[in-house]
Amino acid sequence: MSWPVLAGERMTLRAPAAADAAPLLGILAEPEVSRWWVGYGPDRIREEILESGNALVMDIEGQCAGAIFLYPEDDPEYLHVVIHLFLGAQWYGKRYGAEALAIVITHLASKGHHRFTLDPNVNNAPAIRSYERLGFRRIGVLREYQLRPDGTHEDGLLMDLVLSDFPDGVDWRRN
């Protein structure tokens, strides 16, 4: 899928370029990120981010800061979007992830989508708090959802946001 450039107040979401591969690899190697995003090397970055058509790079002040993945379901009966994202640790605590989510939700809402889901690791408390501050709700636990490097499985948390809860639009500054 081809995505337009999406601009927010402090960031731009854009198509990934070959020059993003090294910064993305560095971000995915950060301990704070690699704890949740396991097993990324150059080939996986190329396949899943640079070439998939499902990812946009988060560009903050001209720097590659992370990526957001969008998987829209376009069946008119079930319009919704599954979203995944990661952000470099230097941008933690500044609501950049929430801004990226608000940007894509606003864009996709204009295309008719009304429901958005995330599935963070159940132990990723900072991400879960951030998503809840934006308006995502806990739906349920996805048992033994994510295979960890030690061979064990950890649970995921299914979260969703529906536009009917936000008559004035989704605002990343909320709370």
C-alpha positions as CSV (number, residue, x, y, z in Angstrom):
1,M,0.0,0.0,0.0
2,S,1.2,3.5,-0.7
3,W,0.7,6.1,2.1
4,P,0.8,9.8,1.8
5,V,3.1,11.9,3.9
6,L,1.2,12.7,7.1
7,A,2.2,15.8,9.0
8,G,1.6,16.5,12.7
9,E,2.6,19.4,14.9
10,R,6.0,18.0,15.8
11,M,6.6,15.1,13.5
12,T,6.0,13.8,10.0
13,L,5.1,10.3,9.1
14,R,6.5,9.3,5.7
15,A,7.4,6.4,3.5
16,P,10.6,4.7,4.6
17,A,13.8,5.1,2.5
18,A,16.9,3.1,2.2
19,A,18.7,5.7,4.3
20,D,16.4,4.8,7.2
21,A,17.7,1.2,7.5
22,A,20.7,2.0,9.7
23,P,18.9,4.4,12.1
24,L,16.0,1.9,12.4
25,L,18.5,-0.9,13.2
26,G,20.1,1.3,15.9
27,I,16.7,2.0,17.4
28,L,15.6,-1.6,17.4
29,A,18.9,-2.5,19.1
30,E,18.3,-0.1,22.0
31,P,17.6,-2.1,25.2
32,E,14.3,-0.3,25.8
33,V,13.1,-1.1,22.4
34,S,14.6,-4.6,21.7
35,R,12.9,-5.8,24.9
36,W,9.6,-5.7,23.0
37,W,10.7,-5.8,19.4
38,V,12.8,-9.0,19.2
39,G,14.9,-10.3,16.3
40,Y,15.3,-7.4,14.0
41,G,18.3,-7.3,11.7
42,P,18.9,-5.7,8.3
43,D,16.9,-8.3,6.3
44,R,13.9,-8.1,8.5
45,I,14.0,-4.3,8.5
46,R,14.2,-4.3,4.7
47,E,11.3,-6.8,4.4
48,E,8.9,-5.5,7.1
49,I,9.6,-1.8,7.1
50,L,11.3,-0.6,3.9
51,E,9.5,-2.8,1.4
52,S,6.2,-4.0,3.0
53,G,4.1,-0.9,2.2
54,N,2.6,-1.2,5.8
55,A,5.1,1.0,7.6
56,L,5.7,4.7,7.9
57,V,8.8,6.3,9.5
58,M,8.3,8.7,12.3
59,D,10.5,11.7,11.4
60,I,11.2,14.2,14.2
61,E,13.3,17.2,13.3
62,G,14.7,15.4,10.3
63,Q,15.7,12.3,12.3
64,C,14.3,8.8,11.9
65,A,12.7,8.3,15.3
66,G,10.9,5.0,14.8
67,A,8.2,3.4,12.7
68,I,4.4,2.8,12.8
69,F,2.8,-0.1,11.0
70,L,-0.7,0.1,9.6
71,Y,-2.8,-2.9,8.7
72,P,-6.3,-1.6,7.6
73,E,-9.2,-4.0,7.0
74,D,-11.2,-2.5,4.1
75,D,-14.2,-4.8,4.2
76,P,-17.0,-2.2,4.6
77,E,-18.7,-4.3,7.2
78,Y,-15.6,-4.5,9.4
79,L,-13.6,-1.3,8.8
80,H,-10.8,-1.2,11.3
81,V,-7.0,-0.8,11.5
82,V,-4.4,-2.8,13.5
83,I,-1.5,-0.6,14.5
84,H,2.0,-1.4,15.8
85,L,4.7,1.1,16.6
86,F,8.1,1.6,18.1
87,L,10.0,4.7,19.0
88,G,13.6,5.4,19.9
89,A,14.2,5.8,23.6
90,Q,15.4,9.4,23.3
91,W,11.9,10.4,22.4
92,Y,10.2,8.6,25.3
93,G,8.0,10.5,27.7
94,K,7.3,13.3,25.2
95,R,4.0,12.0,23.7
96,Y,5.5,11.4,20.3
97,G,4.0,7.9,20.1
98,A,0.6,9.3,21.0
99,E,1.0,12.0,18.4
100,A,1.9,9.5,15.7
101,L,-1.2,7.4,16.6
102,A,-3.5,10.5,16.5
103,I,-2.1,11.4,13.1
104,V,-2.8,8.0,11.5
105,I,-6.1,7.7,13.3
106,T,-7.3,11.1,12.0
107,H,-6.1,10.2,8.5
108,L,-7.7,6.7,8.4
109,A,-10.9,8.1,10.0
110,S,-11.2,10.3,7.0
111,K,-11.2,7.1,4.9
112,G,-14.1,5.7,6.9
113,H,-12.3,3.6,9.5
114,H,-13.8,3.9,12.9
115,R,-12.0,1.3,15.1
116,F,-8.3,0.9,15.9
117,T,-6.5,-1.8,17.8
118,L,-3.1,-2.3,19.4
119,D,-1.7,-5.4,21.1
120,P,1.3,-4.5,23.3
121,N,3.1,-7.0,25.5
122,V,1.1,-7.1,28.8
123,N,4.2,-6.2,30.7
124,N,4.9,-3.0,28.7
125,A,3.3,-0.7,31.3
126,P,4.7,2.6,29.9
127,A,3.2,1.9,26.4
128,I,-0.1,0.7,27.8
129,R,-0.4,3.9,30.0
130,S,0.4,6.0,26.9
131,Y,-2.3,4.3,24.8
132,E,-4.8,4.6,27.6
133,R,-4.1,8.3,27.9
134,L,-4.9,8.6,24.2
135,G,-8.2,6.8,24.7
136,F,-7.5,3.2,24.0
137,R,-9.3,0.7,26.2
138,R,-8.3,-2.7,27.5
139,I,-10.3,-5.4,25.7
140,G,-8.7,-8.6,27.0
141,V,-5.5,-10.6,27.4
142,L,-4.1,-12.5,24.4
143,R,-2.7,-15.5,26.2
144,E,0.8,-16.8,25.4
145,Y,0.8,-14.3,22.5
146,Q,4.5,-13.4,22.0
147,L,7.4,-15.8,21.7
148,R,10.3,-14.5,23.7
149,P,14.0,-15.1,23.0
150,D,14.2,-17.6,25.9
151,G,11.5,-19.8,24.2
152,T,8.7,-18.8,26.6
153,H,5.6,-17.0,25.6
154,E,4.2,-13.8,27.2
155,D,0.7,-12.5,27.1
156,G,-0.4,-9.5,24.9
157,L,-3.0,-7.0,25.8
158,L,-5.7,-6.3,23.1
159,M,-6.7,-2.6,23.2
160,D,-9.0,-0.7,21.0
161,L,-10.2,2.8,20.3
162,V,-13.4,3.7,18.6
163,L,-14.2,7.1,17.2
164,S,-17.6,7.3,18.6
165,D,-15.9,7.9,22.0
166,F,-14.3,11.1,20.6
167,P,-16.9,13.4,19.0
168,D,-14.3,16.2,18.7
169,G,-11.5,13.9,17.3
170,V,-8.6,12.1,18.8
171,D,-6.1,14.5,20.5
172,W,-2.6,13.3,21.4
173,R,-2.4,16.0,24.1
174,R,-5.3,14.5,26.1
175,N,-4.6,13.9,29.8
